[in-house]
Each structure stands twice: as C-alpha cells, then as structure tokens.
Amino acid sequence: MAALLKRPLKLALVQLATGSDKTANLSRARSRVLEAAQQGASLIVLPECFNSPYGCQYFPKYAETLLPSPPSNEKAPSFHALSALAKEANAYLLGGSIPEYETSTEKYFNTSLMFNPKGELIATHRKVHLFDIDIPGKITFKESEILSPGNKITLVDLPEYGRIALAICYDIRFPELATIAARKQCFLLLYPGAFNLTTGALHWSLQARARAMDNQVYVGLCSPARDMEASYNAWGHSMVVDPNAAVMTEAGESEEVVYADLNEDKIQETRKGIPLQGQRRFDVYPDVSEGKIDFERA
Ligand SMILES: NC(=O)CC(=O)C(=O)O
C-alpha cells in the first residue's frame, strides 16, 4: 500500500478560551499558535468559532466577508490574522471556523480556513450539516435559523505530508464524509467542533473514535475551552485519536494546547492487522466514495 503520510507530523490542537472581544480572541489565538509552533507542531488547529462566541445570535455580528478572495482587511480581519500567523509560525494553520457572510447571496456560513506556511489560503470548508437539534429539557439549537449549509467535501493536499479532510463539528455525525475522505487517501480527518455538556458527554469521544476505527485514519477534534459564563457551554476535551481508535491525547476543559505525533507506521500496522481495505463488498452494497461527489463547489 502506498504511504498516506509521507513523513512524521506533529499536530497541535489549540483549545482556545474565546470571549466576546474578537480582537482579544485573535490575539490569544496568536500566542497559542506561536507556542505550538515553538513546540515543533507543523499543523496547528484552532476551534470552531475561535474568533467569536458560538450561537445564532452572534453569527451576523462577527461575520466576515471572504469573497472575492483575498478580502480586504476591514471586511475580514480574521482571514488576515490567520494568514500572517501561519507565515510567522511557519506551519499549516486551520482557523477552525469563523462566521462568514457572502454578499452576493446574502447568506451566512460557518466556515473554516486553511493556510499554508507561506500564509496562502489553500482551502475553505463551509459546515455542510447544520446543527439543528432539540433534546427536551437539555438543549435546543437551530443553526439553520441563520446559517446556510456548505455543499462540498473538503480534501486538502499538504505536499510534504499527504492528504487531509476538513469538516466542522456536526459534520462528524455523518460518517459518509469520513468514509469518502478515507477512501480518497486521507491520513487525517480534522473536525474543529463545539459539542456541549449534553452531547459532549454522550458522543464526543465516541464519534472521534468511531470515525477513526471505521476508516483506520487519524482523527483530530478541536473544541473551544469551556466557559460556564457563556450562553453556550462548549464541551472541551479536544483530542487526537489514532487509526486503531486509541485516544493519543485529550485536553481537559480549560484553555490548553495538546499535541500528537502522527506517523505512517501506525496506519500501516492497523490496516495490516485488520485489513478492511481489501475486504469491502461493493458487490453487496455501493461504494459511497464513487459517483458524483462535490469536492469543488464554493
Ligand atoms: N455544535 C455542533 O455543531 C454539533 C454538536 O454539538 C453535536 O453534534 O453534538
């Protein structure tokens, strides 16, 4: 089997404490990303809504306009901060997500931005599955009241390392995305995400481990730190899971950076021991990674 991960990679997840001051959020993100780079991380991830509080009431106020690209500094300060930071850190940087406003359609999206070490934007992912849930007495949330969904699967080639997939939070609950990404040769699935005290306790770790186990790839989930004063209490517990579904590292609830060293051997060893790749029965059920799949649409 050809190598999926061409050389070892140190991954850092920044479990950022975010508040209502966007400038302060960006400045905190900068310190933590530079700290991770100093520790040798070459792929650094910030959480979902790292520049704003998480909640439908906040999306319009914090939204930035990214298109046409490159946007102006005035319309997209987070875009420019991330670009400069990736360059300064000399690392790949995933700005987990920011609220985005698209002027031409007058729509809002929950969008992540990936920059290379030169500070160039190399991918964007708009959350495909919007977080609309209603668990009586626990949590009701309806992103679709404000947001529109993205409509593509996002795979990104990092020339020195290999291919990764980006998705956001609720997207993890739809295993088709992960299966397609793995079958398209990704070695890592990254999900910036803000589960909450109800769904986090139930499913955060389970989802991460399940996507890793089914697909025998690395999985990273990066949450904001928990803030009990906020209107939405993020679960925390950012984690990296290995291709054999073991948790490699897990944050607590506060601001923290966690690290994991990813390598090809672990993928090979897992797939050699349990060789799912060659055992699929596409004569019995369809291959979801074949056929018309949108990787490109904005
Ligand atoms: N916040 C989300 O998008 C998803 C979530 O909290 C969950 O799936 O649970």
PDBQT file of the ligand as one rigid body, heavy atoms in Angstrom, charges set to zero:
ROOT
HETATM    1  N1  LIG A 301     -22.190  22.130  17.644  1.00  0.00    +0.000 N 
HETATM    2  C1  LIG A 301     -22.320  21.222  16.674  1.00  0.00    +0.000 C 
HETATM    3  O1  LIG A 301     -22.260  21.551  15.511  1.00  0.00    +0.000 OA
HETATM    4  C2  LIG A 301     -22.532  19.778  16.936  1.00  0.00    +0.000 C 
HETATM    5  C3  LIG A 301     -22.788  19.278  18.291  1.00  0.00    +0.000 C 
HETATM    6  O2  LIG A 301     -22.667  19.949  19.300  1.00  0.00    +0.000 OA
HETATM    7  C4  LIG A 301     -23.188  17.876  18.350  1.00  0.00    +0.000 C 
HETATM    8  O3  LIG A 301     -23.228  17.210  17.297  1.00  0.00    +0.000 OA
HETATM    9  O4  LIG A 301     -23.484  17.386  19.422  1.00  0.00    +0.000 OA
ENDROOT
TORSDOF 0
